[in-house]
Amino acid sequence: MSDDELVPESKIKEKIKNKFKVFNLPLQWNLKISTWELSPAVSNFDDTEKQFKDLENLSVENIGSEASPIKMLLDPHWQFLRFNYFDRFLKTKLNLLPIFLEGFHDSTSTSTVNTKSNWLTTDEGSQCLPWILQDVKRPNKNILIRFRSAENTFIESSGTSSSPARKYVTKNLAPSPGDSGLNEGESINKDFKIADANRLAFYDIPKLWKSAKYFTQLSGGKGNPPAKVGKFEDLTAESTSNDKQLIFSLDDIILTDKDLNPIKWIPDSKTENRVAIFCNTFSRSGPNSNDLSSEGLFKPDGKAFIDSTNTPKTFTSNNLGFFTQLPKDEKDRNYISDYPDWTRLVITQGNFFEAFDKRTVEGKGDVVGARAAASIIDVFSSGNTFVPPGKERPRVPASVPPPGKGEFAEVQALFEQDHVTFKQIGRYDMIRLRCCDFDIDGATELSACIIYLRQFFNFNSKIKADFNPKAEPLNLTGSAAKDWVETAILNLLRRWNGPDKAGTPEKTFNPGAAFVLPLNPTEKKFKSKVIWFSQDLPKEKSHFEIAIFKDKTQPGPGGVRGFMRSNVGDGFLG
């Protein structure tokens, strides 16, 4: 092209700003460590030694001429990559805008960048990185790819999903002309810590992203399932093309503590390690609706309600409809690669992990630049925020962070209410989540408050049924017990979250989920859903031990009075 030119490093920033595509050439290279195609072919070019032979022999045919030169075409050994994310404003999955990538021949030595490029194809949206030096075959399992961004760099989205407009922006940008590899956007003066509907138009870009240990998919072609999946190191030597790239998702999740240290967790079958992954709407809506329950639980591992009928859908036969199914990939490490397009909350080990604006950082774990689903507080770290069943509940602790200090999430452990007759009641945790979505007007922020109750169902409990002298333990075991627990929890969720109908003729006890609205109805800029969620966990992780009884004097469920005592965390059901 007539616009092609060689430019020094100092000019790269200017070229990128003016929408040019750039990639670097090695400072030193030769025919032996790069790949060239000669046209027309030359008989005395030794393809093994990568050199012309017998040039001093006058009988050798003329090798090109000024009028008809030999053309040498470089094969840059392009590697085609795609970086996906779910755009929260446009409500669709997109690839990144052109971003400046840096590549290293050896993942253990990153002092010198070996290859750089911001090349993006227009049709498939592939980021292209050249591996020109071929002293050994590259790309191979030893390479590393990274990109770096100025702090507080975002993609700002506008328009519609069918006609999107996007650009990079950076808060109060201080240009760094000497660092050609640092991705920057247009300067913007915005407080990204303020929760409102407009905040969802900005998607955070990792300050540092690295390919090492990142879950990767080898595309099977447009519209086809992945040809292969695995860690980057396992797939990087695979042949790629513009329509069959290596695909990364910037929404992949690592569970961390509040300081972004990955927690000790793997997605095994232990009850306390099972996860519940929720979509941002906490409802059955959006592009993953077929995989969601009425509360937005992703891929329930059993039965779950999905509509206004009283007939649950069976996702699996495992009777664990309050957990997400075990993953098919990433089974042995703290990494979640299967989730709804926008995950807002993960519950595991009895704690909340909220996913919105945080990312994993270098020096804390193996994966850099993934979405951090961060714990606001470990409720089990203090006797003020958790006591097991059988122990007196302390007075309600302060929320974390304190009211007004939380950015996008706030946790209240051991929530309680003041009751006229029974004084302090309540024994559950809840989390307030801001910026879960925006309403149809585009200006009203949709929030969510999740009330979370951990219960240990015991079919042979030592708790005495003081109000039920004719009661005896139900003594269910195995699959019968699992089915009973799942049915109980589903019915509780239906009663709490609605719509709940019973009897003939039908009587609606709860017509639907509760909402918190502004006091001034003329300023509807905020709307919060309130839903309940419950799980059956081991006793040492639960708010309540629920003893399950039957009346030995009569068949059926009648005769056993159900109640719960929040001060000591026990309860009875028939």
Protein Blocks (a to p, Z undefined) as FASTA:
>chain_A
ZZbccddfklmmmmmmnopacddddfbdcfklcccddddddfklcfklopaehklpmkbc
cehjfklccdddddehpacdddddddfklopacddddddddddfblkbckbcfbdcfbdc
fklopacdddfblkbccddfkbccdddddehiacddehjfklccdddddehiacdfklmk
lccdddddddfkbccfklmmpccddfbdcfehpacdddebehiacfbgcdfklmmmpccd
fklccdddfkbccdddfkopacdddddfbfklpccdddfkopaedjklmmpcfkopahia
bdddfbfbfbdcdfblnopakbccddfbhklbccdfbdcfbdfbdceehiacddfkbccd
ehiajbehiacdddfbdfklpckloccehiacdddddddddehkamkbccdehiacddfk
lopgdjddddddehkbccfkopaccddddddddddddfbbfbdcfklmkbccekighjll
mmmmmmmmmmmmmmmnopadedjddddfblbdcddddfblmlccbccddddddddddfkl
cfbdcdddddfkbgcjehiacdddfknopacdZZ
